[in-house]
Amino acid sequence: MRALVVYESMFGNTEKVARAVAAGLADGLEVEVHEVSTAPVQVTDLVDLIVVGAPTHAFSLSRLSTRDDALAKGATQGDREIGIREWLTHLSERPHSELMAAFDTRAERMRRLPGSAAHAATRLARHRGFEPAGVESFYVSATAGPLLPGELERATAWGRGLASAMTARAHGQPVG
């Protein structure tokens, strides 16, 4: 079984989480990791699970204006033109056999506020015909980070859990 991890990262924190999730997935799946601007938009029959990760900007997925704002605040990574929102929009709209899980990074002070990039990505993925496989948030101390202690370990464990669920699904058990 194969997994594709696609991430958007402006300050490097979401990339670190994506790589930790991929390490957990690798306990049971073959994993490929891509920054969103280099991710394939044709994923049919390539993978069984897609995991997308993005920073939460203005309670949702980033937009051109919020990426510009991040760059103005010192972000040194990412692509100004394409984020997870745009990548998901370019995927074909049809029933997909691939499952999709989503995670986001968000500031700890926003923990209890509504809205997240992961939930927005899940809604977009569902509209594109994907079956949701999980949603998770990982926390940073401030906009630029760093990640809170233990978040990378939690990301690896979440990846392991997704891999285990995929294995169970392959044996006829439901994911969820």
N, C-alpha and C positions, 0 to 999 in steps of 0.2 A: 504494500500500500504506500501511496505517495502523498506528501503534503507540500503545499506552496505557502510560504509566509511572505506577505507583502506589507511593507511598512512605509510610513511617512514620518520623518523626524526632522525637526528644525534645530533643536539644541542637543541632540544625541541621546536623550533619555529614552525615547520610543524605540530607537534602534537597539539600544542595550536590552530593552525588554523583549523585542522581537527575537533577538539572538538567544536570549535565555529561554523563551518559549520554544524556539526551534531545537535547542538542546534537549528539552524535555520531550518534544515530539520524536526526536531521533531515537528514543528508547524503544520505539516500536514501529516507526515509519521512516521511509526515505524522505528527506527534507531538502527543499530548495528555498533559499532566502533571497528576496529582491527588494531593493529600494524602489518605491513606486514608479519613479520615472524610467526604470529599466525593466519593469515587470511585464511579462507577456499579457496581451489582452485576449488572446485565444487560449483558453485553458481546457477546452473540451477534451475529455479522455486522457488528459495529462496527469491529473491528480484526483485523489479521493476527498481531500480536505483542503480548503483554502482558509488561511488565518490572516486577517487584515488587522493592522494596528495603526493608530493615529493619535496625535495629541488632540485634546479637547480644546477647541477655540470657540469662544462665545457660546458655550453650552452645546456644541455640535461639532461636525467635521469642519476642517479648515476650508476657507474660500480664498480666492486671490487676495482680497483685501486683508484678511487675517494673516495670511502668509507674509504680505508686505509689512504688516505691523510687527510680526515676529522678527523679520529681517531688520527693521528699524530699531528693535530692542536688542540687537546683537546676535541673532541666530546666524550660524555659520554653515548650516547644512540644509538639505532639502532642495526642492525644485519650486520655484515661484509659480510656475504655470500648472503643475499637475500635483494633485494630492489624491488621497484615497477616494474622495467624493467623485472626482473626474474619472479615475480608473474604473470604479464600479459602474459608473454611467456608461462607459464604453464597452462593458461586457454585454454579450448578446442577451436579449430578453426572451427567455424560453425556459421550460423546465430543465433544471440541471441535476445531474447525478451527484455532483460534488456538494459536500456540506460546507457551510461557511461559519467560522467562529470569528469573533471580533473582540479586540481589546483597545483600551485607550490609556493614555497617561493624562493625569489631571492634577492640579494643585491640591494639596491636602486641605486647604481652607475651603475648597469647593466640594468636599466629600459628600455633604448632605444636600447639596443643591441639585435641582433636576437638570436633565440634559447631559449627554455625554457623546463623544465621538463614536464609541462602540455601539451604543443604542441606535444612533443615526445610521451607521454603516449596516447594522443588522436590518433596519427597515429598508434601506436601499437594496440590499442583497435579496431580501424576501421579494421585493417588487421585480427583481431581475430573475426570479425563479429558483433561488437557492433555499435550501432548508437550513435553518439556524442550528448551530451545534454548540453554542456557548457564547457568553459575554462576560468580560471581566474588566475592571479598572485597576490601574497601578498608579501609585501616588508619588509626586515629587514635592519637594519642600517649597518651591516657588516656580515661577514661569520657566526659568532657565535650569531648574533643578537645584541640587542633585536629587536622585531617587531616594526615597526614604529607606532606612535600613530594613533589610529583609525582603524588599520588593523583587529583586532579581531571583532570589530563592523561591519566592511565591510564584513568579512567572514560570520558572522551570517546572515546578510542581503542577501548575495549570496545564502546561504543555504535555506532561506525562499523563495527566488525567484525560486530556483530549485523545492522546494516542491509545490509551486503554479503552476509551469509549469507541474509537474507530475499530479496534480489534474485536470488541464485543459485537459491534454492528456487523462486522464481516462474518461473525458466527450466528447471525440471525437475531441478535438482541437489539432492542431500541436504543438510540442515542438520546441523551437529553438530561 
